[in-house]
Amino acid sequence: MISRQRNETATLHPETALVTAGRDTLAQHGFVNPPVVRGSTVLYPTADDLRAHRGEFQYGRHGTPTTKALQEALIALEGPNCAGVGLTPSGVSAISTTLLAVLKTGDHLLVCDNAYRPTRLFCDGLLKRYGIATDYFDPLIGADIAAHIKPNTRAVMVEAPGSQSLEMPDVPAIATVAKAHGLLVIDDNTWATPLYHRSLDQGVDISIQAATKYIGGHSDIMFGTIAANKEAWPLIADGIRQLGVCCGPDDVFLALRGLRTMAVRLAHHQRAAIDMAQWLQTRPEVLRVIHPALPDDPGHAIWRRDFTGASGLFSIVLQPAPQVAIDALLDTVTLFGMGYSWGGFESLVIPFDCSTYRSATAWNPGGPTLRLHIGLENIDDLKADFARGLEAFAAALG
Ligand SMILES: *Cc1c(COP(=O)(O)O)cnc(C)c1O
C-alpha cells in the first residue's frame, strides 16, 4: 500500500500534478509510463530478506510498480490531507470496501437520500444483514444532521451533488457537526472529481471515486479509488488488505493513462455541458435544467463556494408528457447514446425516476426527467441532434 511519502508536488497546480505525479523515469528505464506489471510472487534474494519482508514490493496483491505510480498520482490529486489511496475493481467496490472497513455490527450509518442507488442496496442488503443500520437524510439538511445522530452512529456518507437529481449538500456544514460527534465523513466525490472538489480539504475523511467515470475517461474500465486522511487511512488500508481487494494491471494502467488527461477533458466537459444546459433552458419542451453551475440552480451558491468546476453530467425536467413522447426523443437522437455509467468521451442520455427508491425526501420534479452526459463531440452537433429529439418529443405530444 502506497501512502504519501514525497511532497515535492505539493506546490504545483493540480493540472501539473496530474501530469507529473507518480512518474519514476529511472525505474522505468527512461520510459514516460510505468510498465504493466503482472505479478503475484515477488522473490526475495535471501532468507533474511524473506523473513523481514524486506523490499519495496512484497506480493502482487499488495502493490506493484504500476499500482504505485497510480496511487502516487492520485495522492497528489487528492491534496495535502490525503494520507493514502486504495484501488478497487469498481466504484461500488470502493463504497462497499470503505463501509466494511469502517463499520462494525451494532453501528448506525447516515447516508444522504440522493446517494447512488447501489450504495443504498449495499446498506439495505449486506450491511443490514451484518447488523449495521442505515438511515437516510435530506441532502439539504446541513447542520441539522445533528438531529439524526444516535449514540451508535459511526459515519455519515454524502454525495455532492447526488446521483440523478443533483441536489447539492453542504458538505462542510455536515462535516463540522459530524466531527463534533466523532463521526467519520465519507464523500462519494465522483461527479466533480478531486480536481474540482477537494473533499479532504472540506472536513471529509474518506473521498471515493468511481474511477470508471472521469479518471478512466474512455468507457473502457471499471475502477474505484478510496482516498483517506491520516485518521481514516489505517482503517481503509487494513480493510483492503483483509478483504483481498486488488485490481488487474491493465485496468490500473488505463486508470493512470486516463488520469494524465483528465484536466483537459474535464475542462471541455464542463464548458460544453454549461453551454448545452443554457441552450436547453431556452427550449419550450424543457421545464427545468438541473445543473449546479447555473446561477438559478438551488445548489449554485454551495457549488460556487466549495467547487472549482463542474463536470459534464446534469439533468433536465421535460414538460409533462406520455411515455411515447419520451421514447420518441430517445429514439431520435443519435449522438447521445443510451446506456448506464458516464464520464467517457461520448455523450449519453438516460431517463430516470428516483421517486421509486428515495425514503427521506420526495422527488416530484413536475415532468419526466432525463440525465445527460455531455461528451467531447462538437457542441453544435450535439445541440442539433438534441433539437431533433425535442422536436420529435413535441410532435408526439400532438
Ligand atoms: C457510477 C457510480 C458509482 C459506481 O461506479 P462503478 O464503477 O459503476 O461501480 C458510484 N457512485 C457514483 C456517484 C457513480 O456515479
Ligand as a Chemical Component Dictionary entry (heavy atoms), coordinates in Angstrom:
data_LIG
# 
_chem_comp.id                   LIG 
_chem_comp.type                 NON-POLYMER 
_chem_comp.pdbx_formal_charge   0 
_chem_comp.three_letter_code    LIG 
# 
loop_
_chem_comp_atom.comp_id 
_chem_comp_atom.atom_id 
_chem_comp_atom.alt_atom_id 
_chem_comp_atom.type_symbol 
_chem_comp_atom.charge 
_chem_comp_atom.model_Cartn_x 
_chem_comp_atom.model_Cartn_y 
_chem_comp_atom.model_Cartn_z 
_chem_comp_atom.pdbx_ordinal 
LIG C1 C1 C 0 -21.080 5.066 -11.308 1  
LIG C2 C2 C 0 -21.073 5.484 -9.900  2  
LIG C3 C3 C 0 -20.649 4.612 -8.910  3  
LIG C4 C4 C 0 -20.292 3.165 -9.171  4  
LIG O1 O1 O 0 -19.206 3.004 -10.008 5  
LIG P1 P1 P 0 -18.990 1.605 -10.758 6  
LIG O2 O2 O 0 -17.594 1.710 -11.224 7  
LIG O3 O3 O 0 -20.020 1.550 -11.835 8  
LIG O4 O4 O 0 -19.172 0.510 -9.758  9  
LIG C5 C5 C 0 -20.619 5.073 -7.610  10 
LIG N1 N1 N 0 -21.002 6.325 -7.304  11 
LIG C6 C6 C 0 -21.420 7.186 -8.242  12 
LIG C7 C7 C 0 -21.826 8.559 -7.829  13 
LIG C8 C8 C 0 -21.482 6.798 -9.560  14 
LIG O5 O5 O 0 -21.932 7.652 -10.473 15 
# 
loop_
_chem_comp_bond.comp_id 
_chem_comp_bond.atom_id_1 
_chem_comp_bond.atom_id_2 
_chem_comp_bond.value_order 
_chem_comp_bond.pdbx_ordinal 
LIG C1 C2 SING 1  
LIG C2 C3 SING 2  
LIG C2 C8 DOUB 3  
LIG C3 C4 SING 4  
LIG C3 C5 DOUB 5  
LIG C4 O1 SING 6  
LIG O1 P1 SING 7  
LIG P1 O2 DOUB 8  
LIG P1 O3 SING 9  
LIG P1 O4 SING 10 
LIG C5 N1 SING 11 
LIG N1 C6 DOUB 12 
LIG C6 C7 SING 13 
LIG C6 C8 SING 14 
LIG C8 O5 SING 15 
# 
